[in-house]
Amino acid sequence: MEIDIRCQQATDRKDTVEMVETRLQRVLGRFNDRIRRVMATVSEEAQRHGRPRAYCAIDVQLNDGGSVQVRKADTRLIPAVSQAMNRLGRVVSDDRRLGARGFRAGAEG
């Protein structure tokens, strides 16, 4: 599994990249042999109307040619990343293409 992380205007890029990579390994590690590439983009934009905007986008390319995408935004970077990782964990746990156990009955992969 190849992991590519891009930070755009993050205040502390090195720490941010390490945090995102650690979280991705934790969430996706058990599916390592079924995932070709993971691309994550985290961004902190300049303040708008007195409030900063943070964004986390994760694209997972599967070995079978399929993909999974998650996008989350928040006023702060850490909550945006946490929400994206939580959502990604739920999506991959339910995704039949990954051979995951515990998918919801009737859910489409």
N, C-alpha and C positions, 0 to 999 in steps of 0.2 A: 504494500500500500504506500503510494507516494503522497506526501502531504506538502501542499504549497500554501503558505499563509502570507497575505499581503496586508500591511497596515497603511492606512491613509490618514495622515494628520493625527495619529495617536500620540499622546503626550510622552509615553515611555515605551517605545517600540519593542525593545528587547524583552522587557518583562511581559508585554502584551503577547508577543509571539510565543514565548515560553508557556504562558498560561493557556493560550488557545491550543497549542500543540499537545500539552498535557491532557486537557479536557477531551480533545479529539481521540487521543490514544485510549483514554478510559472508556469513552462512549462506543468507539468503533473497533477496539482491539480484537474482540472475539470474532469479528467478521473479516479480519485482515486478509484471508485467502480469497474472499469474494469481492473485494474492493480494489479497483485499479488505481484510482486517484481521488484525493480530497483537495478541494480548493476552498479556502476560507478567506474572506475579505472582512476586515474590521476597520471602521472609520469613525472618527470623531470630527464633526464639522464645527465650524465657528458658530458662536452663539447666534441664535435667531430670536429676536424679541426677548432677549435676556435669558434664554434657555438653550443650553447646548444640545446637540442632537448626535446620538451614537447609533451605529448600525452594524449588524453582523449578518453576513451572508455565507452560507455553506453549500457547496455543490459536491455531491458524492457521485463519482462515475463508477458503475459496477462492471465487473468483468463480462457480464452477459450483454453489455451495451446499454442497459438501462441507467437511470440516474434518479437521485433524490436531491431535492433542493429545500433549504430552510432559510427564511429571512426574518429577522427580528430587529426592531428599532426601539430605542428608549432615550431618555434624557441623559443617561450615563452609560459609559462603555461596559462596565462589568455586568450590570443587569442585562444589557442587550446580549452579551455573550452567554450568560447563564441561561437566559430564556431560549436562545437558539440551540444550545447544547441539550437542554431538557427536551425541547421539541424533537430534535434529531434523534435522541435516545428512544423516544416513543415511536417515531416513524420507523426506524430501522428494526425495532423490536417487533413491530407489526408487519414488516415487509416480507412476504412469502419468498421473494426472489433471493433473499439472504438466507433462507432456510431457518428463519427465526422461529422459536417456539412461543406460544402464548398469543398469537394473533387473534383479534376479535372475530367471532363467528360472523360471516357475511361480509367482512371487510375485503375490499379489493386491494391487491398489491400494486 
